Amino acid sequence: MPPCAQPDAAGFFGRFGGSFISETLAGAVNELHRAYLRYRDDADFVAEFRDELADYVGRPSPVYHARRLSDETGGAQIFLKREDLNHTGAHKINNVIGQAMLARRMGKRRIIAETGAGQHGVATATICARYGLECVIYMGSEDIRRQHPNVQRMQLLGATVVPVESGSRTLKDAMNEAMRDWVAHVDNTFYLIGTVAGMHPYPMMVRDFQTVIGKECLEQMPALFRRRQMLKQHPDAIVACVGGGSNAIGIFHPYIGHEGVRLIGVEAAGFGLDSGKHAASIQRGSAGVLHGNRTLILQDDNGQVLETHSISAGLDYPGVGPEHAWLHEIGRAEYVGVTDAEAVDAFHRLSRVEGIIPALEASHAVAHAIKLAREMSREQAILVNLSGRGDKDMDTVLAHDCSRAGGVA
């Protein structure tokens, strides 16, 4: 089966994916799967989704030529897909709208979700407010501390934010607690997962909703190149950050069949890929089962999931979506690491050179694009998925800068 036609009927991307769940969840997952297959090609559903993206989110998001950054970097021209300009400030709203529409058609009035950086939580709280749905968000207490502005936004929108104190108190643990909630309330509750992880059909469903990003780029990039008299149809490389991987798969997937386009996912290298303090599941992980799917995860020799580290809460996850694991295995996509320090430097650079404050997650992609551009010619082009805006990260960056300078935040 070609990569762009994955997954198979059982939800596998090659040897990754599937649905490894308890019997208590099987009924709810099967119900969700049937509903998604019913509505994903339904004309009314598709039309409503398209209208919501246009009128509520503000799509299509523009592609911006970062001229000053390109000139100062030297080499390839850098373009930014501006998902930070969406309503709620990130790509997360694309998927949330689709799943919330599905929940309403299934008669589920209570929505639960997990969040790390808080952007998925904010998007979920936003759409629940719009549709009049009950909203409960699970969030690790460590992430609550470093992403407090987003916690305030969720609460303002009417969501109940539940702190999670177990484990590393980050995204993995929030996802664990959300799944426990779902088991206890399967009759009236819809679990709105924010990334391309989890059991089938979530990796497929979330990807499908997020491919609006890449589909827009397929139309936008040729027009931009014509205006700039660049003799090409597609970018030479597409770069996106990867935690669970929804923003990356959203821009990668429509380009999988365009073999001349390099697809590059950027993982959180934390303090370094060999430091033991990172979240690079693809580059340093091994095959295992996490949150209902087989994928690449960070684990010890006994199969125990390891704690991760990233300055970016949204990338601080010990696994990755199974489609990314598959794309890595077959060699269609490349995966690299960017450290905390490199991401913060890119955060500052894009802010000062282009007047755009990126999320720390997206800053990882910007950092690698800068390195990559220097190895390429001026006639080549790199498209970066700028997956979110960085106002939520100001306190984290300030603390990092003070620590690096030897001061006190």
Phi, psi and omega per residue, in radians:
M1 nan 2.253 -3.139
P2 -1.066 2.640 -3.128
P3 -0.941 -0.689 -3.085
C4 -1.258 -0.198 -3.141
A5 -1.720 0.006 3.117
Q6 -1.243 2.708 0.064
P7 -1.567 3.074 3.056
D8 -1.413 -3.068 -3.037
A9 -1.088 -0.442 3.140
A10 -1.604 0.044 3.099
G11 1.522 0.360 -3.125
F12 -1.756 2.361 2.950
F13 -1.778 1.663 -2.979
G14 1.103 -2.151 3.121
R15 -1.652 0.039 -3.100
F16 -1.839 2.680 3.098
G17 1.907 -2.430 3.127
G18 1.461 -2.933 -3.096
S19 -2.455 1.635 -3.123
F20 -1.813 1.572 -2.985
I21 -2.353 2.866 3.094
S22 -1.313 2.763 3.134
E23 -1.057 -0.524 -3.114
T24 -1.172 -0.399 3.128
L25 -1.722 -0.226 -3.023
A26 -1.005 -0.733 -3.129
G27 -1.094 -0.785 -3.126
A28 -1.145 -0.713 -3.135
V29 -1.167 -0.740 3.112
N30 -1.123 -0.682 3.085
E31 -1.071 -0.768 3.112
L32 -1.085 -0.782 -3.123
H33 -1.050 -0.804 3.127
R34 -1.078 -0.738 -3.120
A35 -1.139 -0.734 -3.138
Y36 -1.127 -0.767 3.116
L37 -1.092 -0.550 3.135
R38 -1.250 -0.751 -2.951
Y39 -1.689 -0.310 -2.991
R40 -1.108 -0.465 3.100
D41 -1.939 0.154 3.118
D42 -1.226 2.259 -3.022
A43 -1.045 -0.735 -3.132
D44 -1.174 -0.711 3.125
F45 -1.110 -0.838 -3.125
V46 -1.076 -0.722 -3.140
A47 -1.151 -0.745 3.126
E48 -1.128 -0.737 3.115
F49 -1.057 -0.780 3.134
R50 -1.093 -0.735 -3.132
D51 -1.159 -0.715 3.130
E52 -1.103 -0.735 3.118
L53 -1.081 -0.678 -3.113
A54 -1.313 -0.873 -2.948
D55 -1.546 -0.505 -3.089
Y56 -1.780 -0.715 -3.114
V57 -1.484 -0.619 -3.104
G58 1.668 0.466 3.131
R59 -1.413 2.739 0.047
P60 -1.310 2.521 3.014
S61 -1.308 2.508 -3.064
P62 -1.324 2.801 2.895
V63 -1.830 2.264 -3.026
Y64 -2.030 2.276 3.065
H65 -1.452 1.936 -3.140
A66 -1.418 1.379 -3.002
R67 -1.135 -0.852 -3.098
R68 -1.120 -0.722 3.108
L69 -1.094 -0.718 3.121
S70 -1.102 -0.782 -3.117
D71 -1.141 -0.751 -3.108
E72 -1.235 -0.547 -3.139
T73 -1.323 -0.720 -3.054
G74 1.450 2.529 -3.132
G75 1.661 -2.433 -2.990
A76 -1.083 2.694 3.059
Q77 -1.398 2.328 -3.086
I78 -1.839 2.207 3.093
F79 -2.035 2.540 -3.111
L80 -2.066 2.164 2.972
K81 -1.445 1.972 -2.882
R82 -1.504 1.151 3.049
E83 -1.180 -0.300 3.074
D84 -1.138 -0.296 -3.125
L85 -1.556 -0.067 3.065
N86 -1.119 2.713 2.954
H87 -0.976 2.302 -3.035
T88 1.423 -0.103 2.913
G89 1.527 0.297 3.128
A90 -2.844 3.082 3.117
H91 -1.255 -0.297 -2.987
K92 -0.990 -0.568 -3.066
I93 -1.089 -0.499 -3.123
N94 -1.016 -0.903 -3.118
N95 -1.225 -0.688 -3.080
V96 -1.074 -0.728 3.118
I97 -1.068 -0.819 -3.133
G98 -1.039 -0.808 -3.125
Q99 -1.206 -0.657 3.116
A100 -1.146 -0.670 3.042
M101 -1.056 -0.696 3.120
L102 -1.165 -0.751 3.128
A103 -1.022 -0.755 3.132
R104 -1.090 -0.715 3.130
R105 -1.203 -0.426 3.087
M106 -1.521 -0.058 -3.134
G107 1.346 0.345 3.130
K108 -1.627 2.015 -3.057
R109 -1.775 -0.091 3.125
R110 -2.006 2.154 -3.101
I111 -1.943 2.290 2.987
I112 -2.072 2.664 -3.138
A113 -2.708 2.788 3.001
E114 -1.904 2.707 3.060
T115 -2.631 2.616 3.093
G116 -1.925 -1.262 3.102
A117 -1.252 -0.236 3.132
G118 1.671 -0.246 -3.092
Q119 -1.197 -0.671 3.068
H120 -1.175 -0.664 3.090
G121 -1.103 -0.753 3.114
V122 -1.113 -0.776 3.128
A123 -1.085 -0.728 3.128
T124 -1.138 -0.798 3.105
A125 -1.064 -0.647 3.140
T126 -1.096 -0.859 -3.076
I127 -1.276 -0.512 3.050
C128 -1.154 -0.672 3.059
A129 -1.102 -0.733 -3.132
R130 -1.130 -0.667 -3.071
Y131 -1.727 -0.002 3.117
G132 1.239 0.694 -3.113
L133 -1.884 2.567 3.018
E134 -1.189 2.469 -3.032
C135 -2.365 2.174 3.079
V136 -2.194 2.176 -3.086
I137 -2.027 2.181 3.050
Y138 -1.664 2.307 -3.063
M139 -2.574 2.272 3.110
G140 -1.047 2.481 -3.077
S141 -1.106 -0.513 3.067
E142 -1.154 -0.698 3.106
D143 -1.239 -0.584 3.053
I144 -1.053 -0.710 3.140
R145 -1.100 -0.810 -3.023
R146 -1.563 -0.133 3.135
Q147 -2.217 0.667 -3.016
H148 -1.033 -0.615 3.090
P149 -0.992 -0.644 3.114
N150 -1.264 -0.544 3.049
V151 -1.077 -0.771 3.117
Q152 -1.091 -0.665 3.112
R153 -1.135 -0.763 3.119
M154 -1.047 -0.785 -3.128
Q155 -1.161 -0.673 3.083
L156 -1.053 -0.612 -3.134
L157 -1.395 -0.039 3.050
G158 1.762 0.106 -3.122
A159 -1.448 2.624 2.947
T160 -1.623 2.087 -3.139
V161 -1.748 2.092 -3.082
V162 -1.819 1.993 3.106
P163 -1.216 2.442 3.100
V164 -1.946 2.131 -3.048
E165 -1.796 -0.068 -3.070
S166 -1.434 2.806 3.051
G167 1.007 -2.350 3.138
S168 -1.495 0.010 3.102
R169 1.049 0.675 3.135
T170 -2.255 -2.722 -2.944
L171 -1.066 -0.770 3.134
K172 -0.950 -0.784 -3.075
D173 -1.250 -0.605 3.060
A174 -1.107 -0.689 3.124
M175 -1.154 -0.685 3.082
N176 -1.023 -0.806 -3.105
E177 -1.189 -0.648 3.102
A178 -1.099 -0.689 3.116
M179 -1.142 -0.645 3.085
R180 -1.116 -0.708 3.082
D181 -1.056 -0.786 -3.104
W182 -1.062 -0.735 3.107
V183 -1.017 -0.659 -3.071
A184 -1.411 -0.301 -3.035
H185 -2.382 0.783 -3.008
V186 -1.152 -0.455 -3.014
D187 -1.196 -0.699 -3.029
N188 -2.036 0.064 -2.971
T189 -1.989 2.449 3.060
F190 -2.006 2.155 3.094
Y191 -1.563 1.986 -3.064
L192 -1.742 1.571 -3.118
I193 -1.302 2.475 -3.002
G194 -1.698 -0.063 -3.096
T195 -2.426 3.115 -3.057
V196 -1.535 0.724 3.081
A197 -2.048 -3.005 -3.104
G198 1.511 -3.114 -3.099
M199 -1.328 2.713 3.021
H200 -1.025 2.301 0.341
P201 -1.768 0.195 -3.026
Y202 -0.989 -0.853 -3.124
P203 -1.020 -0.632 3.100
M204 -1.282 -0.799 -3.057
M205 -1.149 -0.844 3.136
V206 -1.089 -0.745 3.076
R207 -0.986 -0.832 -3.082
D208 -1.035 -0.728 3.121
F209 -1.195 -0.583 -3.094
Q210 -1.455 -0.236 -3.125
T211 -1.166 -0.121 3.018
V212 -0.974 -0.530 -3.126
I213 -1.103 -0.969 -3.117
G214 -1.182 -0.615 3.126
K215 -1.108 -0.694 3.064
E216 -1.108 -0.724 -3.128
C217 -1.093 -0.626 3.112
L218 -1.047 -0.517 3.087
E219 -1.549 -0.643 -3.024
Q220 -1.331 -0.696 -3.014
M221 -1.142 -0.780 3.105
P222 -1.024 -0.671 3.122
A223 -1.156 -0.714 3.097
L224 -1.115 -0.741 -3.141
F225 -1.111 -0.702 3.113
R226 -1.074 -0.754 -3.125
R227 -1.118 -0.530 -3.130
R228 -1.724 0.179 3.102
Q229 0.953 0.676 3.051
M230 -1.712 2.188 -3.001
L231 -1.486 1.266 3.135
K232 -2.766 2.794 3.087
Q233 -1.794 -0.594 -3.023
H234 -2.249 2.719 3.039
P235 -1.137 2.716 3.090
D236 -1.320 -0.504 3.134
A237 -2.587 2.543 3.034
I238 -2.086 2.281 -3.057
V239 -2.151 2.306 3.112
A240 -2.604 2.577 3.090
C241 -1.280 2.693 -3.115
V242 -2.358 2.027 2.911
G243 -1.921 -1.613 2.872
G244 -1.267 -0.714 2.939
G245 1.965 0.383 -3.060
S246 -1.287 -0.682 -3.140
N247 -1.176 -0.637 -3.131
A248 -1.199 -0.835 -3.117
I249 -1.175 -0.506 3.118
G250 -1.116 -0.610 3.110
I251 -1.625 -0.494 -3.137
F252 -1.242 -0.806 -2.872
H253 -0.977 -0.804 3.123
P254 -1.135 -0.254 -3.140
Y255 -1.751 -0.030 -3.060
I256 -0.999 -0.692 -3.137
G257 -1.298 -0.207 3.104
H258 -1.604 1.528 -2.937
E259 -1.175 -0.301 3.102
G260 -1.381 -0.115 -3.130
V261 -1.702 2.064 3.068
R262 -1.284 2.359 3.087
L263 -1.938 2.085 -3.009
I264 -2.221 1.999 3.066
G265 -1.666 2.432 -3.073
V266 -1.997 1.997 3.120
E267 -1.613 2.845 3.124
A268 -1.423 1.918 3.118
A269 -1.485 -0.065 3.064
G270 0.960 -2.086 3.097
F271 -1.547 0.097 -3.134
G272 2.293 2.537 -3.078
L273 -1.107 -0.411 -3.142
D274 -1.804 0.188 -3.089
S275 -1.490 -0.336 -3.003
G276 1.410 -0.051 3.133
K277 -2.113 1.417 -3.096
H278 -2.747 -3.089 3.094
A279 -2.375 0.704 -3.064
A280 -1.624 1.353 -3.030
S281 -1.158 -0.603 -3.118
I282 -1.312 -0.795 -3.061
Q283 -1.362 -0.440 -3.089
R284 -2.215 0.123 -3.103
G285 -1.709 3.130 3.076
S286 -2.471 2.889 -3.045
A287 -1.188 2.359 3.109
G288 -2.946 -3.135 -3.116
V289 -1.912 2.237 3.112
L290 -2.512 2.282 3.081
H291 0.887 0.717 2.967
G292 1.561 0.072 3.112
N293 -2.468 2.666 3.050
R294 -1.519 2.217 -3.096
T295 -2.714 -2.935 3.043
L296 -1.617 2.189 -3.097
I297 -2.335 2.759 3.056
L298 -1.512 1.987 -3.055
Q299 -2.575 2.789 3.102
D300 -1.545 -3.056 -3.075
D301 -1.146 -0.317 3.123
N302 -1.700 0.109 3.120
G303 1.434 0.193 3.101
Q304 -1.450 2.276 -3.103
V305 -1.153 2.313 -3.119
L306 -1.504 2.671 3.006
E307 -1.270 2.559 -3.094
T308 -1.986 2.958 3.036
H309 -2.505 2.332 2.890
S310 -2.704 2.508 3.027
I311 -1.103 -0.362 -3.130
S312 -1.699 2.042 -3.097
A313 -1.085 -0.580 -3.088
G314 -1.281 -0.261 3.116
L315 -1.846 0.000 -3.019
D316 -1.494 1.251 -3.029
Y317 -2.482 2.403 -3.028
P318 -1.498 0.133 3.115
G319 -2.358 -3.001 3.138
V320 -2.650 2.706 3.100
G321 -0.989 2.469 -3.064
P322 -1.088 -0.483 3.119
E323 -1.185 -0.615 3.058
H324 -1.140 -0.738 3.104
A325 -1.027 -0.690 3.134
W326 -1.212 -0.785 3.129
L327 -1.076 -0.627 3.066
H328 -1.150 -0.794 -3.063
E329 -1.118 -0.652 -3.126
I330 -1.542 -0.071 3.075
G331 1.433 0.203 3.136
R332 -1.363 -0.493 3.093
A333 -2.151 2.636 3.094
E334 -1.860 2.598 3.121
Y335 -2.311 2.261 -3.072
V336 -2.255 2.988 3.130
G337 -2.053 2.542 3.034
V338 -2.259 2.296 -3.084
T339 -1.360 2.926 3.062
D340 -0.954 -0.851 -3.071
A341 -1.089 -0.725 3.121
E342 -1.133 -0.675 3.132
A343 -1.155 -0.733 3.123
V344 -1.147 -0.684 3.086
D345 -1.067 -0.717 3.102
A346 -1.181 -0.627 3.057
F347 -0.972 -0.874 3.136
H348 -1.158 -0.727 -3.037
R349 -1.159 -0.815 3.134
L350 -1.120 -0.654 3.125
S351 -1.075 -0.773 -3.017
R352 -1.459 -0.474 -3.071
V353 -1.633 -0.609 -3.077
E354 -2.030 -0.099 -3.113
G355 1.212 0.508 3.128
I356 -2.185 2.102 -3.138
I357 -1.667 1.894 -3.066
P358 -1.546 2.690 2.958
A359 -1.070 2.678 3.105
L360 -1.090 -0.546 3.067
E361 -1.042 -0.959 -3.130
A362 -1.125 -0.481 3.115
S363 -1.061 -0.518 3.063
H364 -1.089 -0.730 3.125
A365 -1.190 -0.715 3.118
V366 -1.070 -0.742 -3.131
A367 -1.048 -0.755 -3.137
H368 -1.240 -0.621 3.121
A369 -1.069 -0.660 3.107
I370 -1.112 -0.785 3.111
K371 -1.108 -0.759 -3.099
L372 -1.157 -0.700 -3.088
A373 -1.016 -0.618 -3.100
R374 -1.170 -0.350 3.140
E375 -1.613 -0.011 -3.041
M376 -2.084 2.953 -3.121
S377 -1.551 2.871 -3.137
R378 -1.146 -0.355 -3.136
E379 -1.440 -0.128 -3.140
Q380 -1.678 2.872 -3.031
A381 -2.393 2.435 3.055
I382 -2.048 2.274 3.070
L383 -1.866 2.107 -3.139
V384 -1.856 2.281 3.028
N385 -1.443 1.803 3.114
L386 -1.464 1.519 -2.851
S387 -1.280 -0.281 -3.138
G388 -2.914 2.890 -3.134
R389 -1.651 2.798 -2.913
G390 -1.839 0.201 3.135
D391 -1.075 -0.511 3.120
K392 -1.159 -0.330 -3.003
D393 -1.807 0.128 -3.030
M394 -1.075 -0.756 -3.124
D395 -1.145 -0.686 3.141
T396 -1.117 -0.771 -3.139
V397 -1.166 -0.705 3.111
L398 -1.073 -0.772 3.122
A399 -1.093 -0.708 3.130
H400 -1.133 -0.772 -3.117
D401 -1.125 -0.709 3.130
C402 -1.155 -0.717 3.123
S403 -1.103 -0.735 -3.120
R404 -1.184 -0.534 3.135
A405 -1.495 -0.072 3.121
G406 1.502 0.212 -3.131
G407 -1.701 -2.895 3.128
V408 -2.117 2.204 -3.123
A409 -1.240 nan nan
